[in-house]
């Protein structure tokens, strides 16, 4: 049996999952930036969305194995 290599662009790589999570967090934070939310709340939203996105993508990737 030969071992199949994952594409470096797939979500199998931790760096790609982190990049996706950061992009999702920044997108949501920018959308919240148009509102009158304080900066501290926007940062918390960015971190929360990024963390949830990373966890969700990681769980979905592991369940496919």
N, C-alpha and C positions, 0 to 999 in steps of 0.2 A: 504494500500500500504506500502510496505517496502522500505526503502531507500537503494540503492545499493552503496556499498563502493568502492571507486576507489582503484586500486592497488597502493601500495606505490612506485612501480617502473614505474608508468605511468607518462606522461608529464603533468598530472593534478596538480602535486605538483611543486611549484615555485622553490624549491631547485633543482629538476631534470632538469628543463628548464635552470636554471643558469649553472648547471654542463655541460649540452650539449653545451650551448653557449661558455663557457670557453674552452671546449675541441675543438670545431670548431675553435675558435680564435687561440688557441695554435698550432693546426695542420697547419693552414694557415701561421702563423708567422714562424713556423719551416721551412716550404717550402720556405718562403721568405728569411730565414736566409742563405740559400745557395747562394743567390744573394749578390751583393755589396751594398745593401740598408743600410743606416745609422740606428742605433738602435732606434732612435726616430721615424723614419718612420715605423719600424717594430712594435713598440708599438702602434702607431696609427692604423695600420692595424689590430692588435690583438683586440683592443677595438672596431673598426668598425665592424669587422666580428662577434665578440661576441654580440654586440648590435643588429645587423641585424638578427642574428640567434635567439636570445631571442625574439625579436619582432615578427618575422615570426612564430615561434612555438607557441607563446602566441595567436596570431591572429588566427592561424589554430585551436588551441584548443578551443577557444571561439566560432568559427563559427560552430563547431560540436555539440554544445549544442542545 
